[in-house]
Amino acid sequence: DLQGKIILEKWGEEACCLGWVSVPTVLMFAQSDLKLSSSELNVLLNLLMHWWGKDEKPYPSQAAISYRSGLAPKTVQRALHSLEAKGLIGKISTARSNSVTRGRNYYDLEPLVKKLNQMAPIISNRLKKK
């Protein structure tokens, strides 16, 4: 697809050998409005990395997020709880006996999508005024 070609051209094949993540720019502009800490944004980006299809909920382990981000496991846990409390993600627990998730949570990112779609016109207007 065209977007994939543009990203490969921009970043190079080596940098993209593990894939790439599509993130709407409005998320970056909305950080302050959403009261996202740098840790929360980092954790959120890690969730987005695992969100491959609209109807597929990501289920990365907190340990993997901690390892990749360099954040302490408790910091990752607090960030996930905070994102949930802010209404930006939903969490669905699974059983350890589940052969796919092995007890990891599914994370619903639809609340974030809804919030960003509500905020986009507001942020767009704010940027036009500058």
C-alpha atoms as an extended CHARMM CRD file, in Angstrom:
* protein
*
       130  EXT
         1         1  ASP       CA              0.0000000000        0.0000000000        0.0000000000  PROA      1               0.0000000000
         2         2  LEU       CA              1.0200000000        3.6060000000       -0.5430000000  PROA      2               0.0000000000
         3         3  GLN       CA              1.3700000000        4.4440000000        3.1650000000  PROA      3               0.0000000000
         4         4  GLY       CA              3.6460000000        1.4470000000        3.6980000000  PROA      4               0.0000000000
         5         5  LYS       CA              5.8240000000        2.5030000000        0.7560000000  PROA      5               0.0000000000
         6         6  ILE       CA              6.0850000000        6.0310000000        2.1060000000  PROA      6               0.0000000000
         7         7  ILE       CA              7.1180000000        4.7440000000        5.5310000000  PROA      7               0.0000000000
         8         8  LEU       CA              9.7160000000        2.3730000000        4.0180000000  PROA      8               0.0000000000
         9         9  GLU       CA             11.1120000000        5.1960000000        1.9060000000  PROA      9               0.0000000000
        10        10  LYS       CA             11.2630000000        7.5010000000        4.9190000000  PROA      10              0.0000000000
        11        11  TRP       CA             12.7060000000        5.1040000000        7.5110000000  PROA      11              0.0000000000
        12        12  GLY       CA             14.4210000000        2.4330000000        5.3930000000  PROA      12              0.0000000000
        13        13  GLU       CA             13.8880000000       -1.3060000000        5.2520000000  PROA      13              0.0000000000
        14        14  GLU       CA             16.2030000000       -2.1370000000        8.1500000000  PROA      14              0.0000000000
        15        15  ALA       CA             14.3910000000        0.1860000000       10.5480000000  PROA      15              0.0000000000
        16        16  CYS       CA             11.0500000000       -1.2670000000        9.4430000000  PROA      16              0.0000000000
        17        17  CYS       CA             12.1020000000       -4.9310000000        9.4330000000  PROA      17              0.0000000000
        18        18  LEU       CA             10.0010000000       -5.6090000000       12.5630000000  PROA      18              0.0000000000
        19        19  GLY       CA              7.0320000000       -3.5950000000       11.3010000000  PROA      19              0.0000000000
        20        20  TRP       CA              5.7370000000       -0.1250000000       12.0290000000  PROA      20              0.0000000000
        21        21  VAL       CA              2.8800000000        1.4190000000       13.9630000000  PROA      21              0.0000000000
        22        22  SER       CA              0.3120000000        3.8520000000       12.6490000000  PROA      22              0.0000000000
        23        23  VAL       CA             -0.5780000000        6.5310000000       15.2090000000  PROA      23              0.0000000000
        24        24  PRO       CA             -2.9090000000        9.4570000000       14.5190000000  PROA      24              0.0000000000
        25        25  THR       CA             -1.1560000000       12.7870000000       14.9760000000  PROA      25              0.0000000000
        26        26  VAL       CA             -4.0950000000       14.0350000000       17.0290000000  PROA      26              0.0000000000
        27        27  LEU       CA             -2.8870000000       11.7380000000       19.8430000000  PROA      27              0.0000000000
        28        28  MET       CA              0.3400000000       13.7360000000       20.0480000000  PROA      28              0.0000000000
        29        29  PHE       CA             -1.5100000000       17.0600000000       19.9800000000  PROA      29              0.0000000000
        30        30  ALA       CA             -3.9800000000       15.7770000000       22.6110000000  PROA      30              0.0000000000
        31        31  GLN       CA             -1.4230000000       14.5960000000       25.1930000000  PROA      31              0.0000000000
        32        32  SER       CA             -1.9130000000       17.6110000000       27.4350000000  PROA      32              0.0000000000
        33        33  ASP       CA             -5.7020000000       17.6410000000       27.0300000000  PROA      33              0.0000000000
        34        34  LEU       CA             -5.8350000000       13.9350000000       27.9200000000  PROA      34              0.0000000000
        35        35  LYS       CA             -3.4510000000       14.5440000000       30.8440000000  PROA      35              0.0000000000
        36        36  LEU       CA             -1.1660000000       11.7680000000       29.6280000000  PROA      36              0.0000000000
        37        37  SER       CA              2.1110000000       11.3530000000       31.4460000000  PROA      37              0.0000000000
        38        38  SER       CA              5.1350000000       10.2740000000       29.4400000000  PROA      38              0.0000000000
        39        39  SER       CA              4.8430000000        6.8260000000       31.0350000000  PROA      39              0.0000000000
        40        40  GLU       CA              1.1760000000        6.5430000000       30.0650000000  PROA      40              0.0000000000
        41        41  LEU       CA              1.9230000000        7.5930000000       26.4830000000  PROA      41              0.0000000000
        42        42  ASN       CA              4.7770000000        5.0850000000       26.3110000000  PROA      42              0.0000000000
        43        43  VAL       CA              2.5160000000        2.2810000000       27.5700000000  PROA      43              0.0000000000
        44        44  LEU       CA             -0.2380000000        3.3580000000       25.1980000000  PROA      44              0.0000000000
        45        45  LEU       CA              2.1730000000        3.2500000000       22.2440000000  PROA      45              0.0000000000
        46        46  ASN       CA              3.1580000000       -0.2740000000       23.3050000000  PROA      46              0.0000000000
        47        47  LEU       CA             -0.5160000000       -1.2850000000       23.2650000000  PROA      47              0.0000000000
        48        48  LEU       CA             -0.9340000000        0.2700000000       19.8140000000  PROA      48              0.0000000000
        49        49  MET       CA              2.0410000000       -1.7540000000       18.6090000000  PROA      49              0.0000000000
        50        50  HSD       CA              0.0280000000       -4.9250000000       19.2730000000  PROA      50              0.0000000000
        51        51  TRP       CA             -3.2580000000       -3.6800000000       17.7820000000  PROA      51              0.0000000000
        52        52  TRP       CA             -3.2440000000       -5.2340000000       14.3130000000  PROA      52              0.0000000000
        53        53  GLY       CA             -6.9280000000       -5.1460000000       13.3690000000  PROA      53              0.0000000000
        54        54  LYS       CA             -9.8650000000       -2.9480000000       14.3360000000  PROA      54              0.0000000000
        55        55  ASP       CA            -11.7750000000       -5.8050000000       15.9500000000  PROA      55              0.0000000000
        56        56  GLU       CA             -8.7230000000       -7.5340000000       17.4470000000  PROA      56              0.0000000000
        57        57  LYS       CA             -7.8920000000       -6.4960000000       20.9770000000  PROA      57              0.0000000000
        58        58  PRO       CA             -4.1800000000       -6.4000000000       21.8600000000  PROA      58              0.0000000000
        59        59  TYR       CA             -2.9330000000       -8.5040000000       24.7590000000  PROA      59              0.0000000000
        60        60  PRO       CA              0.7600000000       -7.7420000000       25.3880000000  PROA      60              0.0000000000
        61        61  SER       CA              2.1820000000       -8.7950000000       28.7140000000  PROA      61              0.0000000000
        62        62  GLN       CA              2.9740000000       -6.0920000000       31.2340000000  PROA      62              0.0000000000
        63        63  ALA       CA              6.4290000000       -7.6690000000       31.5560000000  PROA      63              0.0000000000
        64        64  ALA       CA              7.0770000000       -7.1970000000       27.8250000000  PROA      64              0.0000000000
        65        65  ILE       CA              5.9760000000       -3.5510000000       27.9910000000  PROA      65              0.0000000000
        66        66  SER       CA              8.2280000000       -3.0570000000       31.0080000000  PROA      66              0.0000000000
        67        67  TYR       CA             11.2050000000       -4.6730000000       29.2660000000  PROA      67              0.0000000000
        68        68  ARG       CA             10.8030000000       -2.7310000000       26.0150000000  PROA      68              0.0000000000
        69        69  SER       CA             10.1000000000        0.6420000000       27.6170000000  PROA      69              0.0000000000
        70        70  GLY       CA             12.5550000000        0.4440000000       30.4900000000  PROA      70              0.0000000000
        71        71  LEU       CA              9.7160000000        1.2960000000       32.8610000000  PROA      71              0.0000000000
        72        72  ALA       CA              9.4500000000       -0.5710000000       36.1370000000  PROA      72              0.0000000000
        73        73  PRO       CA              6.7160000000       -3.2360000000       36.1460000000  PROA      73              0.0000000000
        74        74  LYS       CA              4.7690000000       -1.3050000000       38.8070000000  PROA      74              0.0000000000
        75        75  THR       CA              4.9910000000        1.8570000000       36.6800000000  PROA      75              0.0000000000
        76        76  VAL       CA              3.5140000000       -0.0350000000       33.7110000000  PROA      76              0.0000000000
        77        77  GLN       CA              0.7710000000       -1.3980000000       35.9550000000  PROA      77              0.0000000000
        78        78  ARG       CA             -0.0070000000        2.0830000000       37.3320000000  PROA      78              0.0000000000
        79        79  ALA       CA             -0.0580000000        3.5520000000       33.8200000000  PROA      79              0.0000000000
        80        80  LEU       CA             -2.5030000000        0.8800000000       32.6190000000  PROA      80              0.0000000000
        81        81  HSD       CA             -4.7620000000        1.5010000000       35.6190000000  PROA      81              0.0000000000
        82        82  SER       CA             -4.5910000000        5.2500000000       35.0120000000  PROA      82              0.0000000000
        83        83  LEU       CA             -5.4110000000        4.8940000000       31.2910000000  PROA      83              0.0000000000
        84        84  GLU       CA             -8.3960000000        2.7790000000       32.2690000000  PROA      84              0.0000000000
        85        85  ALA       CA             -9.4890000000        5.2560000000       34.9650000000  PROA      85              0.0000000000
        86        86  LYS       CA             -9.2670000000        8.1100000000       32.4240000000  PROA      86              0.0000000000
        87        87  GLY       CA            -11.6180000000        6.1450000000       30.1670000000  PROA      87              0.0000000000
        88        88  LEU       CA             -9.0480000000        5.7440000000       27.3820000000  PROA      88              0.0000000000
        89        89  ILE       CA             -8.7850000000        1.9550000000       27.4250000000  PROA      89              0.0000000000
        90        90  GLY       CA            -10.8400000000       -0.9600000000       28.6120000000  PROA      90              0.0000000000
        91        91  LYS       CA             -9.3950000000       -4.0680000000       30.2030000000  PROA      91              0.0000000000
        92        92  ILE       CA            -10.7260000000       -7.5990000000       29.8450000000  PROA      92              0.0000000000
        93        93  SER       CA             -9.1630000000      -10.2320000000       32.0930000000  PROA      93              0.0000000000
        94        94  THR       CA             -8.4470000000      -13.7160000000       30.7850000000  PROA      94              0.0000000000
        95        95  ALA       CA             -7.7390000000      -17.0200000000       32.4790000000  PROA      95              0.0000000000
        96        96  ARG       CA             -4.2200000000      -18.3990000000       32.8220000000  PROA      96              0.0000000000
        97        97  SER       CA             -5.5800000000      -21.5600000000       31.2200000000  PROA      97              0.0000000000
        98        98  ASN       CA             -6.3270000000      -19.6380000000       27.9780000000  PROA      98              0.0000000000
        99        99  SER       CA             -3.8130000000      -21.1000000000       25.5080000000  PROA      99              0.0000000000
       100       100  VAL       CA             -3.5640000000      -17.8230000000       23.5470000000  PROA      100             0.0000000000
       101       101  THR       CA             -3.3730000000      -15.1250000000       26.2240000000  PROA      101             0.0000000000
       102       102  ARG       CA             -2.1110000000      -17.2410000000       29.1620000000  PROA      102             0.0000000000
       103       103  GLY       CA             -3.7460000000      -14.8450000000       31.6230000000  PROA      103             0.0000000000
       104       104  ARG       CA             -2.7290000000      -11.5990000000       29.9610000000  PROA      104             0.0000000000
       105       105  ASN       CA             -5.4090000000       -8.9340000000       29.7030000000  PROA      105             0.0000000000
       106       106  TYR       CA             -7.0710000000       -7.9380000000       26.4720000000  PROA      106             0.0000000000
       107       107  TYR       CA             -7.0650000000       -4.1530000000       26.0640000000  PROA      107             0.0000000000
       108       108  ASP       CA             -9.9220000000       -2.3680000000       24.3190000000  PROA      108             0.0000000000
       109       109  LEU       CA             -8.6950000000        0.7550000000       22.5190000000  PROA      109             0.0000000000
       110       110  GLU       CA            -12.1160000000        1.7730000000       21.2090000000  PROA      110             0.0000000000
       111       111  PRO       CA            -12.5620000000        4.3470000000       24.0350000000  PROA      111             0.0000000000
       112       112  LEU       CA             -9.3370000000        6.0490000000       22.8670000000  PROA      112             0.0000000000
       113       113  VAL       CA            -10.5400000000        6.0350000000       19.2610000000  PROA      113             0.0000000000
       114       114  LYS       CA            -13.8430000000        7.5900000000       20.2980000000  PROA      114             0.0000000000
       115       115  LYS       CA            -12.1440000000       10.2390000000       22.4410000000  PROA      115             0.0000000000
       116       116  LEU       CA             -9.6520000000       11.2020000000       19.7160000000  PROA      116             0.0000000000
       117       117  ASN       CA            -12.4480000000       11.4980000000       17.1590000000  PROA      117             0.0000000000
       118       118  GLN       CA            -14.3050000000       13.8440000000       19.5390000000  PROA      118             0.0000000000
       119       119  MET       CA            -11.1850000000       15.9090000000       20.1990000000  PROA      119             0.0000000000
       120       120  ALA       CA             -9.8980000000       16.1510000000       16.6220000000  PROA      120             0.0000000000
       121       121  PRO       CA            -12.1580000000       19.0450000000       15.5230000000  PROA      121             0.0000000000
       122       122  ILE       CA            -11.3920000000       20.9800000000       18.7130000000  PROA      122             0.0000000000
       123       123  ILE       CA             -7.6490000000       20.5470000000       18.3290000000  PROA      123             0.0000000000
       124       124  SER       CA             -7.8340000000       21.3000000000       14.6120000000  PROA      124             0.0000000000
       125       125  ASN       CA             -9.6420000000       24.5800000000       15.3040000000  PROA      125             0.0000000000
       126       126  ARG       CA             -7.1490000000       25.4520000000       18.0230000000  PROA      126             0.0000000000
       127       127  LEU       CA             -4.2580000000       24.9220000000       15.6020000000  PROA      127             0.0000000000
       128       128  LYS       CA             -5.9390000000       27.0540000000       12.9080000000  PROA      128             0.0000000000
       129       129  LYS       CA             -6.1410000000       29.9670000000       15.3520000000  PROA      129             0.0000000000
       130       130  LYS       CA             -2.3920000000       29.9510000000       15.9900000000  PROA      130             0.0000000000
